């Protein structure tokens, strides 16, 4: 009887010894954190690649634009520096017509753009003449055309500024009365009516026999 009891007790203790114990930290929590970290790293990697690709595109675009600009600069330099070769003293007093020819070419191109209503392209081409350039006849034409192109696009501040400077630099130019009239027109458009009236009066006083003065008199009635 006692032997059976002791044998049963030994078997029970042996079975309890083989029951597995539970771990304190669930293994699934660490696995989820690792997966989240991997996702974050992947997202950062993709964002970095997109930024690098965007920078590559911008660099390529700037490189192309710089190349085009350099070609234009070289072309202008070559046209302006034709007289680099040594000339005999007998030709020392021959005037350099390179600038005049260049200005004429630019003006004719810009005029065609203006006539085709490509005003922005004309402005880009005529920007160097905003202050009168070399004051040559072609430069004066280009400066006046630049003011007209700005006026067509309602860039009235620019048109007024250039027209005012034109009349101050080239008061004897046949387009000076028209420049004053255009200036007053832009001032009226900007609701500067009192200033526009004074500009019309200045036009009538300085160029009383011009067609622009007659139109100004009509505006003041």
C-alpha positions in Angstrom: 0.0 0.0 0.0 2.7 2.5 1.0 4.8 1.5 -2.0 1.9 2.5 -4.4 1.5 5.8 -2.6 5.2 6.7 -2.8 5.4 5.6 -6.4 2.4 7.9 -7.3 4.0 10.8 -5.4 7.3 10.4 -7.3 5.5 10.3 -10.7 3.6 13.5 -9.8 6.7 15.4 -8.8 8.5 14.3 -11.9 5.6 15.6 -14.1 5.6 18.9 -12.4 9.3 19.3 -12.9 8.8 19.2 -16.7 6.1 21.9 -17.0 7.6 24.8 -19.1 7.8 28.2 -17.4 6.5 31.4 -19.1 9.0 34.2 -20.0 8.5 37.6 -18.5 8.7 39.6 -21.7 6.4 38.7 -24.7 8.6 38.1 -27.8 6.0 39.7 -30.1 6.6 43.3 -28.7 10.2 43.4 -29.8 9.3 42.0 -33.3 6.8 44.8 -33.9 9.2 47.5 -32.8 11.8 46.1 -35.2 9.3 46.1 -38.1 8.3 49.8 -37.4 12.0 50.8 -37.3 12.5 49.0 -40.6 9.5 50.9 -42.2 10.9 54.2 -40.9 14.3 53.6 -42.4 12.8 52.6 -45.7 10.7 55.8 -45.8 13.7 57.9 -45.0 15.7 56.1 -47.7 13.0 56.7 -50.4 12.7 60.4 -49.4 16.5 60.8 -49.7 16.5 59.2 -53.1 13.7 61.6 -54.3 15.6 64.6 -53.0 18.8 63.5 -54.7 17.0 62.9 -58.0 15.3 66.4 -57.7 18.7 68.0 -57.1 20.2 66.2 -60.1 17.4 67.5 -62.3 17.9 71.1 -61.1 21.7 70.9 -61.6 21.1 69.6 -65.2 18.7 72.4 -65.9 21.0 75.1 -64.5 23.9 73.6 -66.5 21.9 73.8 -69.7 20.9 77.4 -69.0 24.4 78.4 -68.1 25.7 76.8 -71.3 23.2 78.7 -73.4 24.0 82.0 -71.6 27.7 81.4 -72.1 27.2 80.8 -75.8 25.3 84.1 -76.1 28.0 86.0 -74.2 30.7 84.5 -76.4 28.8 85.5 -79.5 28.5 89.1 -78.3 32.2 89.2 -77.4 33.2 87.9 -80.8 31.0 90.6 -82.5 32.3 93.4 -80.4 36.0 92.4 -80.5 36.5 92.2 -84.3 39.2 94.9 -84.2 41.7 92.8 -82.1 44.2 92.5 -85.0 46.9 95.1 -85.2 46.1 97.8 -87.7 48.5 100.3 -89.4 48.5 103.9 -88.0 46.8 105.2 -91.1 43.6 103.5 -90.0 43.7 104.7 -86.4 41.0 107.3 -86.9 38.5 105.0 -88.5 35.4 104.9 -86.3 34.3 101.6 -84.8 30.8 100.7 -86.1 30.6 97.4 -84.4 28.3 98.6 -81.5 26.1 100.5 -84.0 25.7 97.4 -86.1 24.9 95.3 -83.0 22.4 97.8 -81.7 20.7 97.9 -85.1 20.5 94.2 -85.3 19.0 93.9 -81.8 16.5 96.7 -82.5 15.3 95.2 -85.7 14.8 91.8 -84.0 13.0 93.4 -81.1 10.8 95.4 -83.5 9.6 92.3 -85.2 8.8 90.7 -81.9 6.9 93.8 -80.9 4.9 93.8 -84.1 4.1 90.1 -83.6 2.8 91.0 -80.1 5.6 89.1 -78.4 6.1 91.8 -75.9 7.9 89.9 -73.2 10.5 88.5 -75.7 11.0 92.1 -77.0 11.5 93.3 -73.4 14.1 90.6 -72.6 16.0 91.6 -75.7 15.8 95.4 -75.1 16.7 95.4 -71.3 20.3 96.6 -71.9 18.9 99.8 -73.4 16.8 100.8 -70.3 19.4 103.5 -69.5 20.2 104.6 -73.1 23.1 102.3 -73.6 25.7 104.2 -75.8 23.2 107.0 -76.7 23.4 106.2 -80.3 20.4 106.6 -82.6 19.7 102.9 -82.6 20.0 102.8 -78.8 17.5 105.6 -78.5 15.1 103.8 -80.8 15.5 100.6 -78.7 14.9 102.5 -75.4 11.7 104.0 -76.7 10.5 100.6 -78.0 11.2 99.1 -74.6 8.9 101.7 -73.0 6.2 100.8 -75.5 6.5 97.1 -74.8 6.1 97.7 -71.1 3.1 99.9 -71.7 1.4 97.2 -73.8 1.7 94.7 -70.9 0.5 97.3 -68.4 3.9 97.4 -66.7 3.1 101.0 -66.1 5.7 101.6 -63.4 8.5 100.4 -65.7 7.0 102.3 -68.7 6.8 105.6 -66.7 10.4 105.2 -65.4 11.9 104.5 -68.9 9.8 107.2 -70.6 10.8 109.8 -68.0 14.5 108.9 -68.4 14.1 108.9 -72.2 12.8 112.5 -72.3 15.5 113.7 -69.9 18.3 112.1 -71.9 17.0 112.6 -75.4 14.8 115.7 -75.2 15.5 116.5 -78.9 14.5 113.1 -80.1 11.4 113.2 -82.3 9.8 110.5 -80.0 10.2 112.6 -76.9 6.7 114.1 -77.1 5.2 110.7 -77.6 7.2 109.4 -74.6 5.7 112.1 -72.4 2.2 111.3 -73.7 2.7 107.6 -73.0 4.0 108.5 -69.6 0.8 110.5 -68.8 -1.4 107.7 -70.1 0.2 105.2 -67.7 -0.1 107.7 -64.8 -3.8 108.0 -65.6 -4.1 104.2 -65.7 -2.6 104.1 -62.2 -5.2 106.6 -61.0 -2.5 109.3 -60.7 -4.7 111.8 -62.4 -3.2 115.0 -61.0 0.3 113.8 -61.9 -0.9 112.9 -65.4 -2.4 116.4 -65.9 1.0 117.9 -65.0 2.7 115.6 -67.5 0.2 116.6 -70.2 0.9 120.3 -69.4 4.7 119.7 -69.6 4.2 118.1 -73.0 2.2 121.0 -74.3 4.7 123.5 -73.0 7.8 121.8 -74.3 6.5 120.5 -77.6 3.5 122.8 -78.5 3.5 121.9 -82.2 3.6 118.2 -81.8 0.7 115.8 -82.5 1.2 114.5 -79.0 0.6 118.0 -77.6 -2.7 118.3 -79.5 -3.9 115.0 -78.1 -2.8 116.2 -74.6 -4.9 119.3 -75.0 -7.9 117.2 -75.8 -7.3 115.1 -72.7 -7.2 118.2 -70.5 -10.6 119.5 -71.7 
